[in-house]
Amino acid sequence: MSTPVTSDRDFTREIVHDAPSERIFDALATLDGLAGWWTPIVRGTPTTDGEIEFGFSGLDEKIVMRVDEARRPSSVVWSCLTHTGHPEWQGTTIVFELTKDEHQSAVLKFRHIGLSPTLNCYETCESGWDHFLTSLLNYAEHGEGNPF
């Protein structure tokens, strides 16, 4: 699968980290991993062509992602099929790429493609993704994230 084209209006983060790529990949591509950093209410098939459904305790909302790509240990790509709390997520793409920078430091490149600053949820989603990306790296580095 080819990675979607991005624009300067997409939400992006590049984070240098110490976690092994395999641990981050497992946190993105297993139900136990996803429960450890995003939300413990998760079910589905987190492998290529699968679907994952996320729920949130105390909220009447769910997110359904199609797994477009799960290439160990370098990338995971999801397409949002449903987000009942933020319907503007529908049709967006979320990309996690695990690479090295010019100094051979490990880098997580995150892109939420289609989530532009003009959408109503951009600021809420920005603070949410910042929290959950930190949770993902803490989970991968130390075995303990801060899920919803």
Backbone bond lengths (Angstrom), bond angles and torsions (degrees), N, CA, C in turn:
res aa  C-N    CA-C-N  psi(-1)  N-CA   C-N-CA  omega(-1)  CA-C   N-CA-C  phi
1 M - - - 1.446 - - 1.519 109.47 -
2 S 1.295 117.01 139.98 1.455 119.92 176.88 1.520 109.50 -90.10
3 T 1.320 115.93 146.23 1.446 121.22 179.74 1.521 109.29 -75.63
4 P 1.334 118.62 135.56 1.463 121.02 -179.40 1.524 112.04 -60.57
5 V 1.317 114.59 152.09 1.458 120.81 176.97 1.516 108.61 -72.59
6 T 1.334 115.92 137.28 1.456 120.07 -179.00 1.518 110.31 -106.95
7 S 1.317 114.87 166.59 1.458 120.90 175.34 1.518 108.44 -132.41
8 D 1.321 116.14 171.63 1.461 119.85 -179.89 1.518 112.17 -70.20
9 R 1.319 117.20 -3.98 1.457 120.67 179.25 1.518 112.25 -96.14
10 D 1.309 118.16 -1.06 1.457 121.78 177.47 1.521 109.44 -81.39
11 F 1.338 115.71 155.05 1.458 120.70 177.32 1.521 108.43 -84.62
12 T 1.327 117.51 123.15 1.463 121.04 -177.75 1.523 111.03 -134.22
13 R 1.325 114.33 152.30 1.466 122.11 172.42 1.524 107.53 -146.42
14 E 1.327 116.79 142.12 1.462 122.79 170.00 1.517 106.03 -124.96
15 I 1.339 115.99 121.72 1.453 120.91 -173.80 1.527 109.29 -126.70
16 V 1.331 115.92 121.82 1.462 121.31 173.03 1.527 106.65 -77.94
17 H 1.334 116.37 136.76 1.469 120.13 -174.51 1.517 110.34 -147.11
18 D 1.327 115.46 174.22 1.467 121.84 -179.95 1.524 113.52 -110.51
19 A 1.301 117.93 0.55 1.466 120.36 -176.22 1.528 110.98 -77.72
20 P 1.328 117.48 141.91 1.468 119.82 173.81 1.537 109.95 -63.58
21 S 1.322 115.94 140.38 1.474 120.53 -179.67 1.518 111.97 -55.10
22 E 1.329 117.53 -37.12 1.460 121.01 -179.42 1.524 111.76 -62.82
23 R 1.328 117.05 -36.85 1.483 119.99 179.33 1.520 110.62 -70.13
24 I 1.334 117.23 -39.47 1.468 119.07 176.99 1.520 109.48 -66.08
25 F 1.321 116.87 -44.25 1.459 119.65 178.10 1.524 110.59 -56.87
26 D 1.328 117.76 -46.34 1.465 120.71 179.08 1.526 111.86 -62.24
27 A 1.316 117.13 -33.15 1.472 120.65 177.34 1.525 111.44 -69.05
28 L 1.324 116.98 -24.42 1.463 122.01 179.83 1.523 113.42 -95.23
29 A 1.328 116.97 -23.00 1.457 119.82 -169.17 1.526 113.61 -121.38
30 T 1.340 117.03 18.98 1.466 121.21 172.05 1.523 108.26 -134.73
31 L 1.315 116.61 151.73 1.468 119.70 179.18 1.523 110.96 -65.30
32 D 1.342 117.97 -41.19 1.465 120.31 177.98 1.524 110.69 -62.03
33 G 1.320 116.74 -41.43 1.458 120.32 178.77 1.516 112.03 -62.61
34 L 1.327 117.19 -47.77 1.467 121.06 179.40 1.526 111.44 -61.30
35 A 1.327 116.67 -38.42 1.463 121.38 178.04 1.524 111.31 -66.36
36 G 1.319 117.08 -27.13 1.456 121.12 -177.10 1.509 115.35 -77.80
37 W 1.347 117.24 -18.20 1.471 117.87 -177.92 1.525 114.57 -130.12
38 W 1.361 118.22 -22.06 1.467 117.88 -177.94 1.521 111.31 -109.28
39 T 1.307 117.65 -66.77 1.458 121.11 177.66 1.527 109.17 -154.19
40 P 1.341 116.77 137.77 1.468 118.71 179.53 1.524 112.77 -71.75
41 I 1.324 117.90 -11.24 1.460 121.01 178.71 1.528 107.18 -93.73
42 V 1.319 115.69 89.55 1.463 121.25 -176.47 1.519 108.54 -145.06
43 R 1.325 115.45 139.52 1.458 120.20 176.76 1.527 108.15 -150.58
44 G 1.311 114.58 162.35 1.456 119.18 177.88 1.509 111.64 126.29
45 T 1.323 114.74 -157.48 1.453 122.80 -176.47 1.523 108.49 -125.57
46 P 1.340 117.30 101.35 1.469 120.17 -174.11 1.533 114.24 -85.44
47 T 1.328 117.16 33.13 1.459 121.67 177.18 1.526 108.91 -112.09
48 T 1.325 117.39 167.21 1.464 121.62 -177.53 1.521 111.01 -49.71
49 D 1.326 115.35 131.43 1.468 126.38 -178.26 1.526 113.72 75.67
50 G 1.329 117.75 4.04 1.459 120.98 176.21 1.523 110.97 -88.29
51 E 1.307 115.48 175.76 1.462 122.45 174.34 1.519 108.83 -127.34
52 I 1.332 114.86 144.54 1.459 121.64 178.73 1.526 107.47 -124.19
53 E 1.340 116.14 135.16 1.468 121.26 175.49 1.520 108.54 -114.56
54 F 1.329 114.83 128.07 1.460 122.28 178.98 1.523 109.19 -110.98
55 G 1.330 116.33 135.76 1.455 122.19 173.53 1.517 108.74 -121.70
56 F 1.328 115.82 165.82 1.455 120.63 -174.85 1.520 109.43 -136.76
57 S 1.327 115.94 118.38 1.455 122.29 -176.51 1.526 110.62 -55.94
58 G 1.318 116.02 127.87 1.456 121.60 178.54 1.518 114.08 85.33
59 L 1.321 117.82 -6.41 1.465 121.09 177.40 1.521 108.79 -116.21
60 D 1.305 114.93 139.97 1.462 119.94 177.07 1.528 108.09 -92.90
61 E 1.333 115.11 65.36 1.447 118.80 177.18 1.522 110.04 -149.33
62 K 1.316 113.82 159.27 1.461 119.70 177.78 1.521 108.80 -144.80
63 I 1.327 113.36 158.97 1.461 121.91 175.64 1.519 106.67 -125.48
64 V 1.320 116.30 134.56 1.457 121.16 174.33 1.526 107.73 -120.22
65 M 1.338 115.38 124.47 1.461 122.43 179.01 1.517 109.57 -116.69
66 R 1.334 115.76 138.41 1.461 121.01 168.55 1.523 106.85 -93.91
67 V 1.309 117.17 134.02 1.464 121.50 178.33 1.528 107.73 -86.92
68 D 1.316 115.70 104.78 1.461 121.14 -179.62 1.526 111.15 -79.43
69 E 1.331 115.28 -30.12 1.462 119.52 -178.55 1.515 109.14 -157.18
70 A 1.311 115.38 137.03 1.470 122.57 171.33 1.522 105.24 -140.01
71 R 1.323 115.97 89.44 1.466 122.46 -175.97 1.528 109.15 -107.04
72 R 1.320 115.18 102.96 1.462 121.66 -177.09 1.511 110.34 -70.26
73 P 1.317 120.36 134.62 1.464 128.10 -6.86 1.521 112.38 -103.08
74 S 1.346 118.02 23.42 1.460 119.14 -165.79 1.521 117.39 -102.36
75 S 1.337 119.84 -22.44 1.471 117.29 -175.98 1.522 112.85 -160.90
76 V 1.326 112.99 150.68 1.462 122.52 171.83 1.526 106.34 -137.66
77 V 1.343 115.71 132.55 1.465 121.14 -179.87 1.523 108.12 -130.24
78 W 1.329 115.30 128.68 1.463 121.89 177.79 1.521 109.48 -119.73
79 S 1.327 116.12 149.16 1.461 122.64 167.54 1.515 107.39 -113.81
80 C 1.327 115.69 131.47 1.463 119.37 179.95 1.522 109.62 -80.69
81 L 1.322 115.47 118.77 1.456 121.60 177.23 1.519 111.06 -90.32
82 T 1.340 116.39 -36.59 1.467 121.79 -176.87 1.511 109.44 -150.29
83 H 1.313 116.31 138.18 1.477 122.50 166.62 1.518 104.70 -143.85
84 T 1.332 116.30 104.59 1.461 119.49 -173.91 1.523 112.54 -71.09
85 G 1.335 117.86 -23.40 1.463 120.75 178.46 1.514 113.04 -84.78
86 H 1.322 116.91 -31.08 1.471 123.24 179.31 1.521 108.28 -135.16
87 P 1.335 117.40 80.80 1.468 119.65 -176.09 1.530 113.50 -60.76
88 E 1.333 117.56 -17.17 1.462 119.44 177.53 1.531 112.57 -68.98
89 W 1.338 117.26 -11.83 1.472 120.27 173.34 1.523 111.62 -70.70
90 Q 1.316 117.76 -27.15 1.463 120.68 -176.72 1.526 109.27 -54.97
91 G 1.333 115.52 128.95 1.456 120.75 -179.16 1.520 114.43 89.14
92 T 1.343 117.61 -4.98 1.457 119.85 176.47 1.525 109.93 -83.36
93 T 1.315 115.86 164.33 1.461 122.39 -178.72 1.519 109.01 -124.55
94 I 1.327 116.17 137.24 1.458 122.18 179.72 1.523 107.81 -117.08
95 V 1.331 115.41 125.43 1.463 121.28 -175.25 1.527 109.43 -122.72
96 F 1.324 115.56 128.25 1.461 123.35 172.24 1.527 106.61 -115.15
97 E 1.328 117.35 117.79 1.464 121.39 177.27 1.519 108.68 -119.90
98 L 1.314 115.50 134.98 1.458 122.06 -179.86 1.522 107.49 -111.60
99 T 1.344 116.01 114.85 1.456 121.52 -174.02 1.521 109.77 -136.80
100 K 1.319 115.57 -174.28 1.463 123.74 173.10 1.524 107.63 -121.12
101 D 1.334 116.67 146.14 1.459 119.54 175.22 1.527 109.69 -90.39
102 E 1.324 116.79 -173.81 1.466 120.84 -176.51 1.527 113.23 -63.96
103 H 1.332 117.42 -18.17 1.468 122.26 177.72 1.529 111.85 -97.78
104 Q 1.329 116.08 7.85 1.463 123.83 -178.67 1.528 112.98 67.78
105 S 1.335 116.53 20.83 1.463 120.45 172.58 1.522 108.97 -80.16
106 A 1.329 116.55 145.92 1.463 121.45 178.74 1.530 109.72 -72.42
107 V 1.332 115.72 136.31 1.461 121.75 -177.94 1.520 109.40 -131.79
108 L 1.333 115.65 133.10 1.458 122.11 169.07 1.520 106.56 -98.18
109 K 1.328 116.38 117.64 1.464 121.78 174.72 1.520 106.86 -102.68
110 F 1.324 115.70 117.99 1.460 122.05 -177.52 1.518 108.44 -115.91
111 R 1.329 116.06 134.15 1.467 121.12 175.23 1.523 109.51 -136.99
112 H 1.312 115.43 131.02 1.462 120.39 169.66 1.519 104.95 -110.22
113 I 1.317 115.16 98.35 1.459 123.14 -172.01 1.522 109.38 -84.18
114 G 1.320 115.03 126.02 1.454 120.75 -179.64 1.518 113.09 99.13
115 L 1.321 117.68 -7.77 1.464 122.29 177.06 1.522 107.09 -93.25
116 S 1.297 116.49 82.55 1.457 120.93 -173.15 1.522 111.63 -90.92
117 P 1.335 117.08 160.97 1.467 120.91 -179.98 1.522 114.02 -59.72
118 T 1.309 118.12 -16.72 1.467 119.79 179.73 1.523 112.30 -80.38
119 L 1.325 117.29 -13.17 1.458 119.45 179.00 1.522 110.46 -76.24
120 N 1.317 116.67 147.87 1.460 122.43 -175.62 1.526 113.54 -58.78
121 C 1.319 117.56 -32.14 1.460 119.36 -172.92 1.522 113.42 -94.83
122 Y 1.326 120.33 6.26 1.468 121.03 -170.73 1.527 112.41 -54.74
123 E 1.341 118.15 -50.95 1.473 119.70 -177.52 1.524 111.42 -65.00
124 T 1.321 117.33 -41.78 1.462 120.85 177.63 1.521 109.98 -63.52
125 C 1.306 116.76 -43.19 1.460 120.87 -179.61 1.523 110.90 -68.36
126 E 1.332 117.68 -36.30 1.459 120.83 177.51 1.525 110.77 -60.43
127 S 1.326 117.19 -49.47 1.465 118.90 179.63 1.531 110.51 -67.27
128 G 1.324 117.32 -35.38 1.458 120.59 177.12 1.519 111.83 -64.43
129 W 1.326 117.44 -48.81 1.463 119.56 179.66 1.529 110.81 -64.16
130 D 1.328 117.94 -39.82 1.466 119.04 177.82 1.532 110.47 -58.86
131 H 1.324 116.67 -43.01 1.468 120.79 177.55 1.531 110.82 -62.64
132 F 1.330 116.60 -50.85 1.456 119.42 -173.15 1.529 113.27 -74.42
133 L 1.324 118.61 -27.47 1.469 119.33 173.67 1.527 109.94 -67.99
134 T 1.325 117.15 -39.16 1.468 120.65 174.07 1.523 109.86 -62.77
135 S 1.330 116.59 -42.05 1.457 121.50 177.70 1.526 110.85 -61.17
136 L 1.330 117.00 -43.03 1.467 121.85 178.11 1.526 110.89 -58.66
137 L 1.332 116.87 -48.40 1.467 119.90 -178.48 1.523 111.63 -67.97
138 N 1.329 117.58 -38.61 1.468 119.80 175.99 1.524 110.81 -62.89
139 Y 1.309 116.42 -40.83 1.459 120.65 178.10 1.532 110.47 -62.53
140 A 1.333 116.34 -45.63 1.458 120.40 -178.49 1.533 112.21 -70.17
141 E 1.328 117.23 -35.79 1.463 120.67 -177.11 1.536 112.73 -82.95
142 H 1.347 116.20 -38.16 1.472 119.80 -170.56 1.531 113.78 -122.92
143 G 1.329 117.85 -3.17 1.461 120.45 179.58 1.505 114.73 81.38
144 E 1.322 116.94 7.28 1.471 120.21 -179.13 1.535 109.69 -142.53
145 G 1.322 115.31 114.25 1.455 121.12 175.69 1.517 110.22 -99.81
146 N 1.313 115.81 -169.39 1.464 122.08 178.15 1.531 107.08 -130.59
147 P 1.354 116.47 71.13 1.471 119.43 -177.74 1.525 111.50 -71.03
148 F 1.325 114.64 167.98 1.462 122.10 -179.65 1.518 108.76 -59.58
